[in-house]
Amino acid sequence: MKKKLNIMHIILSKKYSGSEKYVCDLAKYQNKISNISIITSNKNSYFNKLLPKKVNKIEISDYFKKFQINKIIKNLKPDIIHSHLGEATKLLNKSNKYKIISTLHMNYKHRYYKNCDAIIVSNKTQFSQISKIFKGKIFKNYLWINLKKISQNKNIIKKRLNIPLKNKVFGSIGRFHPQKGFDIILNCFKRASPKNTTLLLIGNDHNEYAHKIKGYKNIILLGHVANVSNYYNIFDIAIFASRWETFGFSLIESMKFKIPIISSIHIGNKDWIKKFNIFPINLKNEKDIEKKIISLSKKKLNKNKYNLKMFDYEKNCKKISNIYNEILKD
């Protein structure tokens, strides 16, 4: 019988967004075939609710993090250490007892990733840029769609949010961070002022934007939601204005719900976005964005059918398992 791999994930963020979802999704898949441990910050409570019970979750404090991590590594003896985000990766020492692999969720900083044996990227631009500096192996692997089933009726949600049933809903899900361009979406929507239309923005740190929507009954901000599927299900149009992304889950998740999409083009999606029928926007041309919002608010839009084979959850998680096996041979 083939020995199960001991895989340790490390992510030390304090909130929940795409990087944390990636770790949870990957752990759920790998838990069926490997022994999984995850080191997290004791200030991030999201993992308690989202990880399978069989996954060995270990919380560490903000003090002497490297000492704590080295002690855990010594006790658990992982074959693979898979790190996520630079804060965790920079704390790891190279060793002949295990292999270090990191998924590049953000920008590459060589001093953080120099001890890695391999890096996983999600777009061609990243691959090209870091191959000039990084001496280990580089793999490209797309993200995936792994969503909960709808658990609430869309009309009930609209009623709870005071969205008139006749209104079209423009929606976006992400962090309220300048990277995501929620400020652009808000400004363009307010200036466009489309009739019988509601804008719904969902994500962490939404309270920081609360002052921007005073007096606008047709703009709603929500924080983290337990089941994003319930909210994709009420979107008539999805709108994304990311200034940059390494990839972005929300765009392809919207495709799963066959939603017409307005999106900026950036390094994270320019490899593949032209294969899909979306409404592209240039973030430097806000007047055009406003026109698109007005035009689409008036149109009767049909659902779009997108071919999403390249974003298959099991296929892309299996590819990461194959990457582990490849680097363990070296």
C-alpha positions as CSV (number, residue, x, y, z in Angstrom):
1,M,0.0,0.0,0.0
2,K,1.4,3.4,-1.0
3,K,2.4,5.5,1.9
4,K,0.3,8.7,2.5
5,L,2.2,11.9,2.1
6,N,2.5,14.2,5.2
7,I,1.6,17.6,3.8
8,M,1.8,20.8,5.9
9,H,0.2,24.0,4.8
10,I,1.2,27.3,6.4
11,I,-0.9,30.5,6.1
12,L,-0.6,33.3,8.7
13,S,-3.1,35.8,7.4
14,K,-5.7,37.4,9.8
15,K,-8.7,37.5,7.4
16,Y,-10.5,35.5,4.7
17,S,-10.3,36.0,1.0
18,G,-9.0,34.1,-2.1
19,S,-5.8,32.8,-0.6
20,E,-7.5,31.4,2.4
21,K,-10.2,29.8,0.2
22,Y,-7.5,28.2,-1.9
23,V,-6.0,26.6,1.2
24,C,-9.3,25.3,2.5
25,D,-10.3,23.9,-0.9
26,L,-7.0,22.2,-1.3
27,A,-7.0,20.8,2.2
28,K,-10.5,19.3,1.6
29,Y,-9.3,17.6,-1.5
30,Q,-5.9,16.4,-0.2
31,N,-7.4,15.2,3.1
32,K,-8.9,12.2,1.2
33,I,-5.5,11.0,0.1
34,S,-2.8,12.5,2.4
35,N,-2.2,13.4,6.0
36,I,-2.9,17.1,6.2
37,S,-1.8,19.7,8.8
38,I,-2.3,23.4,8.6
39,I,-0.5,26.1,10.6
40,T,-2.6,29.2,10.9
41,S,-2.6,32.4,13.0
42,N,-4.6,32.2,16.2
43,K,-6.1,35.5,15.1
44,N,-7.9,34.0,12.1
45,S,-11.1,32.3,13.2
46,Y,-12.4,31.6,9.7
47,F,-10.4,28.4,9.4
48,N,-12.2,26.9,12.4
49,K,-15.5,26.9,10.5
50,L,-14.2,26.0,7.0
51,L,-11.7,23.2,7.4
52,P,-12.7,19.5,7.7
53,K,-12.5,18.1,11.2
54,K,-9.9,15.5,10.2
55,V,-7.4,18.2,9.2
56,N,-4.9,18.8,11.9
57,K,-5.1,22.6,12.5
58,I,-2.4,24.2,14.6
59,E,-2.7,27.8,15.6
60,I,0.4,29.9,16.5
61,S,0.7,33.3,18.1
62,D,2.4,36.4,16.6
63,Y,5.4,36.0,18.9
64,F,8.5,33.9,17.9
65,K,6.6,32.5,14.9
66,K,9.7,31.0,13.3
67,F,10.5,29.1,16.6
68,Q,7.0,27.8,16.8
69,I,6.9,26.7,13.2
70,N,10.3,24.9,13.4
71,K,9.1,23.1,16.5
72,I,5.9,21.9,14.7
73,I,8.0,20.8,11.7
74,K,10.3,18.8,13.9
75,N,7.3,17.0,15.6
76,L,5.2,16.3,12.5
77,K,8.0,15.5,10.0
78,P,6.2,16.7,6.8
79,D,7.3,15.5,3.4
80,I,5.9,18.7,1.8
81,I,5.6,22.1,3.3
82,H,3.2,24.2,1.2
83,S,3.3,27.8,2.1
84,H,0.9,30.6,1.2
85,L,1.7,34.3,1.2
86,G,5.1,35.8,1.9
87,E,4.7,36.2,5.6
88,A,4.7,32.4,6.1
89,T,7.1,31.6,3.3
90,K,10.0,33.8,4.6
91,L,10.0,32.0,7.9
92,L,10.9,28.6,6.4
93,N,14.4,27.1,6.3
94,K,15.6,24.9,3.4
95,S,16.1,21.3,4.4
96,N,16.9,17.9,2.9
97,K,14.2,16.4,5.1
98,Y,11.3,18.1,3.3
99,K,10.4,20.1,0.2
100,I,9.1,23.6,0.3
101,I,6.5,24.7,-2.3
102,S,4.7,28.0,-2.3
103,T,1.7,29.2,-4.3
104,L,2.2,32.8,-5.4
105,H,-1.0,34.4,-4.4
106,M,0.5,37.9,-4.5
107,N,3.5,39.6,-6.0
108,Y,6.9,37.9,-6.0
109,K,9.5,39.1,-3.5
110,H,12.7,37.1,-3.9
111,R,13.8,37.5,-0.3
112,Y,10.6,35.7,0.8
113,Y,10.7,32.8,-1.7
114,K,14.4,32.1,-2.0
115,N,14.3,29.0,0.1
116,C,11.5,27.4,-1.9
117,D,12.1,24.3,-4.0
118,A,9.2,25.1,-6.2
119,I,6.6,27.8,-6.8
120,I,3.1,27.5,-8.3
121,V,1.8,30.5,-10.3
122,S,-1.6,31.0,-11.9
123,N,-0.7,33.2,-14.9
124,K,1.9,33.5,-17.7
125,T,3.1,36.9,-16.6
126,Q,4.1,35.6,-13.2
127,F,5.8,32.6,-14.8
128,S,7.8,34.8,-17.1
129,Q,8.8,37.3,-14.5
130,I,10.0,35.0,-11.8
131,S,11.7,32.5,-14.1
132,K,14.4,35.2,-14.5
133,I,15.2,35.3,-10.8
134,F,13.9,32.1,-9.1
135,K,16.3,29.1,-9.4
136,G,13.8,26.3,-8.4
137,K,11.0,24.8,-10.4
138,I,8.0,26.8,-11.5
139,F,4.6,25.4,-12.3
140,K,1.5,27.1,-13.7
141,N,-1.9,25.9,-12.5
142,Y,-5.3,27.6,-12.8
143,L,-7.6,28.1,-9.8
144,W,-10.9,26.3,-9.7
145,I,-14.6,26.5,-9.0
146,N,-15.7,24.9,-5.7
147,L,-18.9,26.4,-4.4
148,K,-21.6,25.4,-1.9
149,K,-25.1,24.8,-3.2
150,I,-27.7,27.5,-3.0
151,S,-29.4,27.4,0.4
152,Q,-31.7,30.4,0.3
153,N,-34.4,31.6,-2.1
154,K,-33.3,34.6,-4.0
155,N,-36.5,36.6,-3.3
156,I,-36.0,36.0,0.4
157,I,-32.5,37.5,0.2
158,K,-33.7,40.5,-1.8
159,K,-36.5,41.1,0.7
160,R,-34.0,41.0,3.6
161,L,-31.7,43.4,1.8
162,N,-34.6,45.7,0.8
163,I,-33.9,45.2,-2.9
164,P,-37.0,45.8,-5.0
165,L,-37.9,42.7,-6.9
166,K,-38.1,44.7,-10.1
167,N,-34.5,45.9,-9.7
168,K,-31.5,44.5,-11.7
169,V,-28.7,43.7,-9.4
170,F,-25.1,44.6,-10.3
171,G,-22.8,42.6,-7.9
172,S,-19.2,42.0,-7.0
173,I,-17.5,39.9,-4.4
174,G,-13.9,40.5,-3.1
175,R,-12.0,42.4,-0.5
176,F,-12.7,46.1,0.0
177,H,-9.1,46.8,-1.0
178,P,-7.8,49.3,-3.6
179,Q,-6.6,46.2,-5.6
180,K,-10.2,45.2,-6.3
181,G,-11.3,48.6,-7.6
182,F,-14.5,48.8,-5.6
183,D,-13.9,52.5,-5.4
184,I,-14.1,52.7,-9.2
185,I,-17.3,50.6,-9.3
186,L,-18.9,52.8,-6.7
187,N,-17.9,56.1,-8.4
188,C,-19.1,54.9,-11.8
189,F,-22.3,53.5,-10.5
190,K,-23.1,56.7,-8.6
191,R,-22.4,58.9,-11.6
192,A,-24.3,56.6,-14.0
193,S,-27.3,56.5,-11.6
194,P,-29.2,53.7,-13.4
195,K,-32.9,53.4,-12.8
196,N,-34.4,50.3,-11.2
197,T,-30.9,49.0,-10.4
198,T,-29.1,48.0,-7.2
199,L,-25.4,47.7,-6.6
200,L,-24.3,45.0,-4.1
201,L,-20.7,44.7,-3.1
202,I,-19.6,41.9,-0.7
203,G,-16.3,41.3,1.1
204,N,-14.1,41.9,4.2
205,D,-13.5,45.5,5.4
206,H,-16.8,46.8,3.9
207,N,-17.3,49.2,6.8
208,E,-14.4,51.3,5.6
209,Y,-16.5,52.2,2.6
210,A,-19.7,52.9,4.5
211,H,-19.2,56.7,4.3
212,K,-19.1,56.5,0.5
213,I,-22.7,55.3,0.2
214,K,-24.6,57.7,2.6
215,G,-27.8,58.7,0.9
216,Y,-27.7,55.9,-1.7
217,K,-30.5,53.5,-1.0
218,N,-29.7,51.5,-4.1
219,I,-26.1,50.6,-3.0
220,I,-25.6,47.9,-0.4
221,L,-22.3,46.8,1.2
222,L,-22.0,43.4,3.0
223,G,-19.1,41.8,4.8
224,H,-18.0,38.2,4.6
225,V,-20.9,35.8,3.8
226,A,-21.1,32.1,4.7
227,N,-22.4,31.0,1.3
228,V,-21.5,33.2,-1.7
229,S,-23.6,31.0,-4.0
230,N,-26.8,32.6,-2.5
231,Y,-25.6,36.0,-3.6
232,Y,-24.2,35.1,-7.0
233,N,-27.7,33.7,-7.5
234,I,-29.3,37.2,-7.2
235,F,-26.7,39.0,-9.4
236,D,-28.1,39.9,-12.8
237,I,-24.7,41.3,-13.9
238,A,-21.3,40.8,-12.2
239,I,-18.9,43.6,-12.3
240,F,-15.1,43.4,-11.6
241,A,-12.7,46.3,-11.7
242,S,-9.5,44.8,-10.3
243,R,-6.5,47.0,-10.8
244,W,-4.4,43.8,-10.7
245,E,-4.9,40.2,-9.7
246,T,-2.8,37.0,-9.8
247,F,-6.1,35.3,-10.8
248,G,-9.3,36.0,-8.9
249,F,-11.9,33.4,-7.8
250,S,-15.0,35.6,-8.1
251,L,-14.8,36.0,-11.9
252,I,-14.9,32.3,-12.7
253,E,-17.4,31.7,-9.9
254,S,-19.7,34.2,-11.6
255,M,-19.3,32.2,-14.8
256,K,-20.5,29.1,-12.9
257,F,-23.8,31.0,-12.4
258,K,-23.9,32.0,-16.1
259,I,-24.0,35.7,-15.2
260,P,-23.2,38.3,-17.8
261,I,-19.9,39.9,-16.7
262,I,-18.2,43.3,-16.9
263,S,-14.5,43.0,-16.1
264,S,-11.2,44.7,-16.3
265,I,-8.3,42.9,-18.1
266,H,-5.2,42.3,-15.9
267,I,-2.3,40.0,-15.6
268,G,-4.4,37.4,-13.8
269,N,-7.0,36.9,-16.5
270,K,-5.5,38.1,-19.8
271,D,-4.2,34.6,-20.6
272,W,-7.7,33.2,-20.9
273,I,-10.4,35.9,-20.7
274,K,-10.6,36.3,-24.5
275,K,-12.1,32.8,-24.7
276,F,-15.2,34.0,-22.9
277,N,-18.0,36.4,-23.9
278,I,-17.7,39.2,-21.4
279,F,-17.9,43.0,-21.5
280,P,-14.3,44.3,-21.1
281,I,-13.6,47.6,-19.4
282,N,-10.6,49.9,-19.3
283,L,-10.2,51.3,-15.8
284,K,-8.7,54.5,-17.3
285,N,-11.9,55.2,-19.1
286,E,-14.6,55.6,-16.4
287,K,-17.0,57.3,-18.8
288,D,-17.1,54.1,-20.8
289,I,-17.7,52.1,-17.6
290,E,-20.6,54.4,-16.8
291,K,-22.1,53.9,-20.3
292,K,-21.9,50.1,-20.0
293,I,-23.6,50.2,-16.6
294,I,-26.5,52.4,-18.0
295,S,-26.7,50.3,-21.2
296,L,-26.8,46.9,-19.4
297,S,-29.2,48.2,-16.8
298,K,-31.8,48.8,-19.6
299,K,-31.2,45.6,-21.5
300,K,-32.9,42.2,-21.1
301,L,-29.9,40.0,-20.6
302,N,-29.8,36.2,-21.1
303,K,-27.7,33.9,-19.0
304,N,-24.3,33.0,-20.6
305,K,-23.1,29.5,-20.9
306,Y,-19.3,29.4,-20.2
307,N,-17.0,26.4,-20.9
308,L,-15.3,26.0,-17.5
309,K,-13.4,22.7,-18.0
310,M,-10.1,24.5,-17.4
311,F,-11.3,25.6,-13.9
312,D,-12.3,22.1,-12.8
313,Y,-11.7,21.7,-9.0
314,E,-10.6,18.1,-8.8
315,K,-8.4,18.3,-12.0
316,N,-6.5,21.3,-10.7
317,C,-6.1,20.0,-7.2
318,K,-4.8,16.7,-8.6
319,K,-2.3,18.6,-10.6
320,I,-0.9,20.0,-7.4
321,S,-0.5,16.5,-6.0
322,N,1.4,15.6,-9.1
323,I,3.6,18.6,-8.6
324,Y,4.4,17.4,-5.1
325,N,5.4,14.0,-6.4
326,E,7.6,15.5,-9.1
327,I,9.6,17.7,-6.7
328,L,9.9,14.8,-4.2
329,K,11.8,12.8,-6.9
330,D,14.6,15.4,-7.0
